[in-house]
Amino acid sequence: MLRDHRRPAAVLTALGALLATTMTAAPGTGAIADEPCGLPRSAVHHSEGLDSWNDDYPRPVGTLNAVMLFLSFPDAEPELDPERIAEEYFPATTEYFDHSSYGRLALRTELVAEWLEMPADSVDYGIQRDWPADLRADYLHDALSVIAPEADLAAFDMIYLVADPDAPGVDSDATKVVNFNSPITVGDAEIRRLVTVFEHRRPDRNVLAHETGHVFDLPDLYNRPTEGAGDWDTHVGDWDLMGSQFGLAPDLFGWHKWKLGWLDTEHVDCVRTPGSSRHTLQPLGAPLDERDPAADTRVVVVRTGPTEALVAEARTPIGNDSDICTRGVLLYRVRSDVPSADGPIEVVDGHPETEACHGTSVHPRLADAPLETGESYTDPETGVRVEVGERTASGGWHLRVDLA
């Protein structure tokens, strides 16, 4: 709830030793995917394992409440009202998760619709992507001191801190989720993470949805070059929000929807018996058939190792994927023992000799990755073969999987 009165800033625990860009909390309890194809959670940052939920993160099912607060600086007079800036993020972010979750997540965001001035100039905080820990700690300490009198932070599952986009020291490359090794105490609230937004006008498309994905324990799927300029999109291209917020097909992978509780085991065909099996994939972005979930397969999973799986799903121009430039059955490999940003998911290029969607795709070599009717793929390491059959009346595809 928002407060209408001023009070002294809440006591903050020391931030310097608590800051972290990663968390390695032990697996949580409570199985969410007991299928043999679910993969175990590993002790890596944002593991793709599905056998348990890490309770350090809010489960994105039902209603989650967020608060968005706006920070100004003495060296810049804000040019826009907070409400106008909020319109660049909402309702788009809420609608993204409503579509992706099949209506199973309602993200409600309250605004503290006034500028809250920081005690130091924006240029004094050294805001940048790879931020020195001491300067970032100063920023967060000051920000939490400023916002504590304005909102009961304990009432919210998520906190968005938006810096004045026109302040001279604001670097749009610095937008990210900041995690804490241990919760910090602000008033009655224990805060484990918050989203720091440093976007310029207009902000990157889907940027807040991407950062919110991290709040839900989803990993970065992009490839961060180790030196200088390079291609960030070699792992998944356009095919998941956590790979690129600019992607043409930014809906979350079916694996992520399973992880987050938006797909149930009834929506997953687990291939575990040698021989041939046949499946009917419905379009990933289509509404769920609540009447007959068992006939509403959204992903087919083949376990290929203790921490590995090959996944198939049908991607079509619907919902969050409405701008997609190709369609078909998309294949990708999942590793639950690979941490965020190191390639825990890699899309299989079904057409390695061709590219598509130049000028719009973030990675044209993977833009035509899906397979269509009559096409197949054989995994060179395991021999698993996937063949795409005819389309269904509902817009999906029949599928045959051969497992040695």
C-alpha positions in Angstrom: 0.0 0.0 0.0 1.1 3.6 -0.6 1.6 6.0 2.2 0.2 9.5 2.2 2.4 10.8 4.9 6.1 11.3 5.4 8.1 9.4 8.1 11.8 9.0 8.7 13.5 6.6 6.3 13.5 3.0 7.4 16.7 1.5 8.7 18.7 -0.1 5.9 21.2 -3.0 6.5 24.7 -2.4 5.1 24.6 -3.0 1.3 28.2 -3.2 0.3 28.8 -6.9 1.2 25.3 -7.9 0.2 25.3 -6.9 -3.4 25.5 -9.6 -6.1 24.6 -10.0 -9.7 24.0 -13.7 -9.2 22.4 -15.9 -6.6 23.3 -19.5 -5.9 20.7 -20.4 -3.4 20.0 -24.1 -2.8 17.1 -25.7 -4.6 13.7 -25.0 -3.1 11.2 -27.6 -2.1 8.0 -28.7 -3.7 8.2 -30.6 -7.0 6.6 -28.8 -9.8 7.4 -31.2 -12.6 7.7 -34.8 -11.6 7.8 -36.2 -15.1 11.0 -38.1 -15.9 11.8 -35.4 -18.5 11.6 -32.5 -16.1 15.4 -32.3 -15.4 16.8 -31.7 -11.9 17.6 -28.3 -10.6 21.3 -27.6 -10.3 23.1 -25.3 -8.0 23.8 -22.7 -10.7 22.3 -19.3 -11.2 18.8 -19.5 -12.6 19.0 -23.2 -13.2 16.6 -24.6 -15.9 15.8 -27.6 -13.7 12.1 -28.3 -13.1 12.0 -30.7 -10.2 11.6 -27.9 -7.6 10.9 -24.2 -7.1 13.5 -21.9 -5.5 11.4 -20.2 -2.9 13.7 -17.1 -3.0 11.7 -16.1 -6.0 8.0 -15.2 -6.2 5.9 -17.9 -8.0 4.3 -16.2 -11.0 0.8 -17.8 -10.7 -2.2 -15.8 -9.6 -1.9 -12.2 -8.7 1.5 -10.5 -8.0 1.8 -6.9 -6.9 4.5 -4.6 -8.0 5.3 -1.0 -7.2 7.0 1.5 -9.6 8.9 4.4 -8.1 10.6 7.3 -9.9 14.0 8.8 -9.0 15.2 12.2 -10.0 18.6 13.9 -9.4 19.7 17.4 -8.4 21.6 17.8 -11.8 18.5 17.4 -14.0 14.9 18.6 -14.0 12.6 15.8 -15.2 11.0 16.6 -18.5 8.1 14.1 -18.1 5.7 13.2 -15.4 6.0 9.8 -13.9 2.6 8.7 -15.3 3.8 9.4 -18.8 7.0 7.4 -18.3 4.9 4.5 -16.8 2.8 4.4 -19.9 5.9 3.2 -21.8 6.0 0.1 -19.7 2.3 -0.5 -18.8 0.0 -2.0 -19.8 2.4 -3.6 -22.3 4.3 -5.6 -19.6 1.1 -6.8 -17.9 -0.4 -7.8 -21.3 2.8 -9.7 -22.2 2.5 -11.9 -19.2 -1.2 -12.3 -19.5 -0.7 -13.7 -23.0 2.3 -15.8 -22.2 0.8 -17.3 -19.0 -2.6 -18.1 -20.6 -4.1 -15.8 -18.1 -2.6 -17.6 -15.1 -0.5 -14.6 -14.0 -2.0 -11.1 -13.2 0.7 -8.5 -12.7 -0.7 -5.5 -10.9 1.5 -2.4 -10.6 1.0 0.6 -8.4 2.7 3.9 -9.1 4.2 6.4 -6.6 3.4 9.1 -9.1 5.9 11.7 -8.0 9.6 12.3 -8.5 11.6 11.4 -5.5 14.9 13.2 -5.5 18.2 11.4 -4.8 20.7 13.2 -2.6 23.5 13.2 -5.2 23.8 14.1 -8.9 23.3 11.3 -11.4 26.8 11.6 -12.7 28.2 10.9 -9.2 26.9 7.3 -9.1 28.9 6.1 -12.1 25.9 4.3 -13.5 26.9 1.7 -16.2 26.4 -1.9 -17.2 29.4 -3.3 -15.3 28.9 -1.1 -12.2 31.6 -0.8 -9.5 30.1 -2.4 -6.4 30.8 0.6 -4.1 29.0 3.1 -6.4 26.1 0.8 -7.0 25.8 0.2 -3.3 25.7 4.0 -2.8 23.0 4.3 -5.4 20.8 1.6 -3.9 21.3 2.8 -0.3 20.3 6.3 -1.3 17.4 5.1 -3.4 16.0 2.9 -0.7 16.4 5.7 1.9 14.4 8.0 -0.4 11.6 5.6 -1.3 11.1 4.1 2.2 8.8 6.9 3.4 6.6 6.7 0.3 5.5 3.0 0.2 5.1 0.0 2.4 7.5 -2.2 0.4 6.4 -5.3 2.4 3.1 -5.1 0.5 4.7 -5.8 -2.9 6.2 -8.8 -4.6 8.4 -6.7 -6.9 10.0 -3.2 -6.9 10.7 -1.2 -10.0 13.0 1.8 -9.5 12.9 4.1 -12.6 15.6 6.7 -12.9 14.9 10.0 -14.7 15.6 9.0 -18.4 16.9 12.5 -19.2 19.4 12.8 -16.3 23.0 13.1 -17.8 24.5 10.2 -15.8 21.8 7.6 -16.7 23.1 4.8 -18.9 20.4 2.7 -20.5 22.8 -0.3 -20.7 22.7 -0.5 -16.9 19.0 -1.6 -16.6 19.0 -4.9 -14.7 17.8 -6.9 -11.7 20.0 -6.4 -8.7 20.1 -9.4 -6.4 21.3 -9.5 -2.8 23.2 -12.4 -1.3 21.1 -12.0 1.8 17.8 -10.1 2.1 18.1 -6.4 3.2 15.6 -5.0 5.7 13.7 -1.8 4.8 11.1 -1.1 7.4 8.9 -4.2 7.6 10.1 -5.5 4.3 12.8 -8.0 3.5 14.0 -7.3 0.0 15.9 -10.0 -2.0 16.0 -8.2 -5.3 14.8 -5.1 -7.2 14.6 -4.0 -10.8 16.7 -0.9 -11.5 15.5 0.8 -14.7 17.8 3.3 -16.5 16.2 3.4 -19.9 16.3 6.4 -22.2 13.2 7.5 -24.1 11.8 5.5 -25.6 12.8 2.4 -23.6 13.8 -0.8 -25.3 10.8 -2.9 -26.3 9.9 -5.5 -23.8 12.8 -4.5 -21.5 10.7 -4.5 -18.3 9.2 -7.9 -19.2 12.7 -9.3 -19.7 13.9 -8.0 -16.3 10.7 -9.3 -14.7 11.5 -12.7 -16.1 14.6 -12.7 -13.9 12.5 -11.9 -10.9 10.7 -15.2 -11.8 14.1 -17.1 -11.8 14.5 -17.2 -15.6 18.1 -17.0 -17.0 19.6 -14.8 -19.6 19.7 -16.8 -22.9 21.9 -14.4 -24.9 25.6 -14.9 -25.6 27.6 -12.1 -24.1 30.8 -11.6 -26.1 33.9 -11.9 -24.0 35.8 -9.1 -25.8 34.6 -6.1 -27.7 31.7 -6.2 -30.2 30.1 -9.5 -31.1 26.9 -11.3 -31.7 24.8 -11.5 -28.6 22.0 -13.7 -30.2 23.7 -16.9 -31.3 22.1 -19.2 -28.7 18.3 -18.6 -29.3 18.0 -15.7 -31.8 14.5 -14.2 -31.8 12.8 -17.1 -30.0 12.5 -16.2 -26.3 12.2 -12.9 -24.4 15.2 -13.9 -22.2 17.4 -14.1 -25.3 16.4 -10.8 -26.7 13.8 -8.2 -25.8 13.9 -7.1 -29.4 13.0 -10.6 -30.8 10.3 -11.1 -33.4 9.1 -14.1 -31.5 9.6 -13.1 -27.9 7.1 -15.4 -26.3 8.7 -17.6 -23.6 9.8 -21.1 -24.5 7.3 -23.8 -23.6 10.0 -25.1 -21.2 9.9 -21.8 -19.3 6.1 -21.9 -19.2 6.3 -25.3 -17.7 8.9 -24.1 -15.2 6.8 -21.1 -14.2 3.6 -23.2 -13.7 1.7 -21.9 -16.7 1.8 -25.3 -18.4 1.0 -28.5 -16.5 2.4 -32.0 -17.0 -0.8 -32.8 -19.0 0.5 -30.3 -21.6 3.9 -32.1 -21.9 4.5 -35.3 -23.9 7.6 -37.0 -22.4 9.3 -39.4 -24.8 11.2 -42.0 -22.8 10.5 -45.4 -24.5 12.7 -46.5 -27.4 10.9 -46.7 -30.7 8.6 -44.4 -32.6 6.0 -42.2 -31.0 3.5 -39.8 -32.5 2.3 -36.5 -31.1 0.1 -33.6 -31.9 1.5 -30.2 -31.0 -0.9 -27.3 -30.6 0.4 -23.7 -31.2 2.4 -22.6 -28.1 0.7 -19.1 -28.1 -2.9 -20.3 -28.5 -5.2 -20.3 -25.5 -5.2 -23.4 -23.4 -8.0 -26.0 -23.8 -9.2 -26.0 -20.2 -11.8 -28.7 -21.0 -9.3 -31.4 -22.1 -5.7 -30.6 -21.1 -4.5 -34.1 -21.9 -5.3 -33.5 -25.6 -3.6 -30.1 -25.6 0.1 -30.9 -26.0 2.3 -27.8 -26.1 5.8 -29.3 -25.8 7.4 -32.7 -26.6 10.4 -33.5 -24.4 13.1 -36.1 -25.0 15.5 -36.6 -22.1 19.0 -36.9 -23.7 21.1 -37.0 -20.5 21.1 -36.5 -16.7 20.8 -32.7 -17.1 19.9 -32.4 -20.8 16.7 -32.5 -22.9 15.6 -31.9 -26.5 12.4 -30.0 -26.7 9.9 -29.5 -29.6 7.1 -26.9 -29.7 4.9 -25.2 -32.4 5.5 -21.5 -33.0 3.0 -19.5 -35.1 2.1 -15.8 -35.5 -0.2 -15.5 -32.5 -0.1 -13.6 -29.2 3.3 -12.4 -28.2 4.7 -14.0 -31.4 2.4 -11.9 -33.8 5.4 -10.4 -35.6 7.0 -13.8 -36.3 8.4 -14.1 -39.8 8.5 -17.9 -40.0 6.5 -20.7 -38.4 6.9 -24.4 -37.7 8.1 -26.8 -35.1 11.0 -25.3 -33.2 13.6 -27.5 -31.6 15.9 -26.5 -28.8 18.3 -28.2 -26.3 18.0 -27.5 -22.5 20.8 -27.9 -20.0 19.9 -27.6 -16.3 23.5 -27.5 -15.1 24.5 -24.4 -17.2 24.1 -21.0 -15.6 22.4 -17.9 -16.9 24.2 -16.3 -19.9 26.3 -19.3 -20.5 23.9 -21.0 -22.9 21.4 -23.1 -20.9 19.2 -23.2 -23.9 20.3 -23.4 -27.6 17.9 -23.4 -30.5 18.5 -26.1 -33.2 18.8 -24.5 -36.6 16.6 -26.6 -38.8 17.9 -24.8 -42.0 21.6 -24.2 -41.4 22.2 -23.2 -45.0 19.7 -20.4 -45.1 18.7 -17.2 -43.3 15.5 -15.2 -43.0 14.0 -11.9 -42.0 17.0 -9.6 -42.7 16.4 -6.1 -41.3 14.0 -7.3 -38.7 15.5 -10.4 -37.0 18.1 -10.1 -34.3 19.8 -13.1 -35.7 18.8 -14.1 -39.3 20.6 -17.4 -39.2 18.1 -18.7 -36.6 15.1 -16.8 -37.9 14.1 -19.8 -40.1 15.1 -22.4 -37.5 11.6 -24.1 -37.3 10.8 -27.2 -39.3 7.7 -27.5 -41.4 5.7 -30.4 -42.9 7.9 -33.1 -44.4 11.1 -31.9 -42.8 13.1 -33.7 -40.1 16.1 -33.4 -37.8 18.4 -36.1 -36.4 20.4 -35.2 -33.4 24.1 -36.1 -34.2 25.0 -37.1 -30.6 22.0 -39.1 -29.5 20.4 -40.2 -32.8 17.0 -38.9 -31.8 15.0 -38.1 -34.9 12.1 -35.7 -35.1 9.9 -35.6 -38.2 7.2 -33.0 -38.8 3.9 -34.2 -40.3 0.9 -32.4 -41.6 -0.7 -29.4 -40.0 -3.7 -29.7 -37.8 -7.0 -27.9 -38.1 -6.1 -25.8 -35.1 -2.8 -24.6 -36.7 -0.4 -27.0 -35.0 1.5 -30.0 -36.4 1.7 -33.7 -36.1 5.0 -35.0 -35.0 6.9 -38.3 -35.0 9.8 -38.9 -32.7 12.2 -41.9 -33.1 14.2 -42.8 -30.0 16.9 -45.4 -30.3 
